Amino acid sequence: MKRILSGSNSHRLVVMMVVIGGLLLYYEATTFDLLPWGGTSGVVDPSAPVPGARLEFSSTAYCKGTTTASGTEVRTGIAAADDSILPVGSVVNVSTDNIRYNGVYTIMDTGPRVQGRILDLYMWNCKEALRFGRKRIQVTVLRLGWNPQASTPSLIDRLFRRRERARVEVPPPADPPPAAVEPPVEETSSTEEESVSPSDSAAAPASSQPLP
């Protein structure tokens, strides 16, 4: 009976730990970003497109190029947009005054000339693109792509960045001062001493001889 109760308590403890972990993850995902030191203000742009939103855009057409900014080949059914509004990978439904151009487009391209609420549709025929001109269209957002610059950093990223900012850069150690060099000591070689000593010894007896 004790073993059964012990196993039941262990099972309850595991379930409780899983529930607590899930609550912590939910808390981090929903409320941590709203803290003043969390790295983001938590303010959502009301004009930002969301899935299901229907927005007014200006539309143009282009026909040149072989590869999009995403690395794929150009083809009918793709469009270029401002990456800060419709990131690459977004899927939209376009409604124009010409049913021929209505339908679903995938945002696979971008560029410096596509700024703001402008959708640049790709067309294979350049003459057709010129005839299309510039017109007002209705865009329904079906799916938003992923914009790395607009993504919220995770808890690990924020803690890592805070640690990097708090880390003080330690300067490299200075080079040690050069060691003192002792002046050279002049030494008399033994050969010089030997060459001098015989002459001195030979001169000494000569000076001691008596004069006649």
Buried (B, 14 or more C-beta within 10 A) or exposed (E): EEEEEEEEEEEEEEEEEEEEEEEEEEEEEEEBBEEEEBBEEEEEEEEEBEEEEEBEBEBBBBBEEEEBBBEEEBEEEBBBBBBEBBBBBBBBBBEBEEEEBBEEBBBBBBBEEBEEBBBBBBBEEEEEBEEBEEBEBBBBBBEBBEBEEEEEBEBEEBEEEEEEEEEEEEEEEEEEEEEEEEEEEEEEEEEEEEEEEEEEEEEEEEEEEEEE
